[in-house]
């Protein structure tokens, strides 16, 4: 993700992710409260995997602590201590996260009182496709908007030319390769967490996905088809090398509910308690009440483009260089704006709640 707190940073352009967290919050709170009421740990150990940086990094942790604080008096119990681990890749902007902790602690005390807690926050750099924690140390694991990012680009998709991801024009083998890579990665993720979590511990994962096995044109795949179209336009004008585009694919996959259910059952470490779904507009800052398109296509297109840029800029620059970066996202903003002025495409989010066997 784009580091820092500048105008193009992830911290300033993660409205979509905040909307996802807010909509998933009731399911996360319900799960953590049920876990607490069953186990009453002296110290509740929580891991947030793929925390990124910016205001979202500690948002859901704050909500979890509020939920526990609300239930303790009702049960006549003293509140537990909290150990919170924030995980992301070593390249993540942990400095920005750590700089926000004084305000987090101050607000924590103000909202919950001096007698609640204490809470200890630590950073854990590393891929969540590897082991991150000692055996049987975690009570609760949360991950939002992370597991649709694969450990690598699937192999054998050299024929996905002109696309940066799955598209309606992608050959069938490309679909299969992406699905198989997600299957391997998600299975590994579950296996690693099963070793780190206590028996009866809970995990809630929020992932951009699909309701059905079909790949509808209005899901996040379509979002990236527009990105591919913008890049192809730049190739046709000689601004980007065609060979560079043909060799570029994002390590990204939006799984269906059925795929997720099948992998969890096959891997066997967790019981699937529930799967919830909800939809989000591409431009989550817009109020779409009683209309099917945006009024300000320029503003909306720019907001969507900034959100995508904050996520993929480093990947793009490492492959294409930075000479076409500004032009690309200006064009992409216009292409997205034209679509949002005519229709209301949405993405689907899956909230997956599990219990460790």
N, C-alpha and C positions, 0 to 999 in steps of 0.2 A: 504494500500500500504506500501511497505517497506520504512521506514523512512530514513532520513539522505541524505548524498551525497556520500556514499561509493560506491565501485564497484558493489555491489549487490543491491543498492537502486533503488527505482522507478525513482528517478531523473536521474540516469545514464542509465536506461534501459527502457525508454519510447519512443523509436524511432517509434514504430508502432503508438502510440497515436499522436505523432507529425505529422506523415504522414497523418493521418485522419484529423487533424486540418487544415493542409495545403491545402488538397483537398477540404475541406468544406469552406474554407475562402472566396472564391468569393460569395457564397450564403449568408454567414453571412454579408459580407460587403454590398451587394446589399440590404439586408433586413433592416439593420440599417440606411443606407442612405435614403431609401424610408421613413422609420419611421420619421427620423429627418426632412425631407422636408415637411412632412404633419403636424407636430406638433410644430416644432421649440421651444423645451423646453428651459427654462433658465438654468436648470440643468438636464442633461440626466442621469437617474438612471439605472444602469446596474447590473444584478446579474448573476454570473457565478456559476452554481450549479455542484458540483462534481469537484472542481478545482484541487484536489490532491496537489502535491508539485513538486518542480523542475522547470526547464525552461519552461515547457508547461503551468504553472499556470497563467502566465501573458502574454503569447504569443498572444492569440487571442484578449485580451484587447488592447494590443499595436496596433494590426492591425485595430481594430474598431476605435480607436482614430485617426489613420492615415487617415482612410477613411472619417471621419467627418472633419478633418482638411483640406483635399483636396477639399471638396465640399463647405465649408463656403465661401471662396473668390469668387467662381463662382456665389454664390447667393447674394453676397454683404452683408453678415451678420457677426456679431461678433460671435466667437465660444462660445458654451455653457460651463458651468462647468460640471464636471463629478463626479458622485458618483458611485464607483465600489464596489460591495459586492462579496467577494470570499467565497463560501460555500463548506463545506464538513463535514463528520462525526467528532464528537469531538476528535476521536483518530487520525485524520489526522495530518501530520507533518506541522502545521501552522508556527512553528518557522522558518523552512527553507524558507517558502513562505515570511514571514515578513522580513527575512534577505536579501531577493532579492529586496525589494522595493526601497532602496536608489538608486541602479543601474537603476531600472525601472524609477524612477522620473528623474534621470539625463539624461537618454536616451530620455525620454519623452520631456524634455525641449530642448535637443539638436536637436531632429528630427523635433519638431513642433514649436519651438520658445517660448520666454518668454510670449508673449501675448496670447498664446493658453492655454485654460484650466481655472482654475487649475483642477487637478484630485485628488480625495480623495479615498483611498483604505482602506477597512475594512474587517475583517474576521467574518464570521457568522457560528459558529459550529452548526450542527444539521442535521437530516435526511430530505432530500427533499420530503419524503413521509409525512411530517408534515408541518404545517405553519412555515414560517421562517421570514416573513416580515409583517409590518403593512398593512392595507387595502389600495389598490389603490395607491401604492407608486412606483411601478416598471414600467419603460418604455420598457425595453428590457431584456429578459431572454435568457441565452445561457447555454447549457449543452452538453458536449461531452464525449462519452465513459463512461456514468454513468448509464443510464436508462435500460441497459440490465442487471444490477445488481438488483435483486429482494430484497424486504424487508425481505424475509425469504425463506428458502427451502420449496417448496410445501409439503403439508401434503399428506399422503396416498401413498407414493412411496417406501415403504419398499421392494417391489419386483424388484426394479431397481438394483439388485445385480451385483457387479463387474463393475459398471459404475459410473462415477462421475457426469454425466450429461446425456442428451438425447443421445442415441446411436442407431445404426441400430438394436441392439438386445433389446432395451428397450420396455417393454409392452405398449400397447396403452393407458392405464390409466395414465402412466407416462407422455406421451405427453400431454394428456388432462390436467393433474394437473399443469404442467409448463405453458401451455397456459392460463389457468384460473387464475393462480397467477399473471402473467404479466397483464392480463386484469384488475384485481382488483387494482394492484399497479399503473399502468399507469392512470387509471381513477382517483384514489386518487391524483396523482401528478397533473393532469390537474385541478382538483377541487381546490386544494390548491393554485396553481398559479393564477387561475382566480380571487380569492379573493385579491391577492396581486398586480395584474397588473392593470394599467389604461385601460379604454376602448380604443380600437385601438392600444394598446401596442402589441409588436411582440415577438415571441419566436422561436428560432432555436435550434433544438435538433439533435444531431448526435449520432446514435446508431448502433452497430453491429447487422445486421439483415439478412433477406432473401428477395429475389425478389419475390418468389412465396410461396404459402402455403406448397408446397412440401419441404422436408428436404434433400437437396442434400448432398452427402457424402463429398464434398470438402469445405463446409462452416466451420465456427468456431466450429461447433459441432464435426466435424472430428478432428480438432485440439485437442479437449478434449478427443476424443476417443483414440488418441495416448497416452495421459496422463493416461487414464484408463488402457490401455494395459501395460504400464510401471509398474503401480502399481500391476497389476495382476501377472506380472513376478516376482515381489518382494515377493508377497504372496506365489507363488509356491516355492520359495527358502527359505521360512520361515523368511523373513526379515521384513514382515509386517503381522499383524494379519488379517486373512480373514474377521472376524466379523467387524473389524474396517473399512475395505474397503467397505463392504456391507452396512454399515450404513452411508457412506459418500456421500453426493451430494452437488454440488455447487448451490448457489442461483443465477442462471444465466439463461437468456433466450434471444435468438435471434429472434425477431418477424418478421413476413412477412409484406410487404407493405399493404396487405389487412387487416391484423389484426390491424395495426396502424390506417388506415383510418376508420375502423369500430368503434374503440374505441373513436376516436376524434369526430366522428359524433354522437355517442350514448351519450357521456358525455355532449356535447353541448355547452361548454364554449368558444370554439375557432373555427374559420374558417380555414380549411386546405388550404393554399395557393399553396403549391407545395411539392412534394417529389422527391428528386434526389437520384441517386444511383451511387456508384463507387466501384471498387474492389481493394483490396490490397493483395500483396504477403505476405506470413507468415514472411519471412525475408525481411523487407522493406529497409534494408541497401544494399541489393544486386541489381546490375544492370542486369536485365533479358533480355535486348534487344537482339532479334533474337535467343533466346534459351529458352528451356522449363524446365531447371533444373539448379541447382547451380553447380559451379565447385569445391568449397571448402565445402564439406558437414560437416566437423568438425566445421569450423568457423560458418557456417550458423545455424547448429543445436544448437551450444552454444548460439548464439545471441537470437534465439527463446526461448530457455529454460530460459535464464536470464530474458527475458521480461515477461514470464509467472510467474516465481518465484517471481519477484518484486510485482506482483499483488496478488498471492494466498498464499504466504509463511505464513502469519499470520493465515489464515484460516486452512491451512494444519497442522501447528504446534499445533494449539488449539485442533485438533482432534486426530492427530497421535503422537504428541510429536516431538522432533527435532532430535532424534537419527538416523533416516533414511533420513534426509533432503538432505544432500550433495550427498549421493549415488543416491537418486531418480532423482535429476536434472542432474546428470552426465549421467545416463541411458537414461533419457528423451531426452537429447541433442543428444545422439547417435541414438535413434529411429527416431527423427525428421530429423536428417541429412540423414539417409537412404532413407526417403521418398523424401526429397528435391533433392536428387541426381538422382531421377528417374522421378519426375513429378513436376508440378508447381501448388500446391493447393493455393486457394485464399479465402479471406473472403469478404463478401459484407457489405457495409456501407450504411445506409439510412440517408439522410439529410432531416429533416422535418421542414418546415417553416409554422408558424401559426400566426393568428391575433386574439387578444382577442375581443369577442363580446361585 
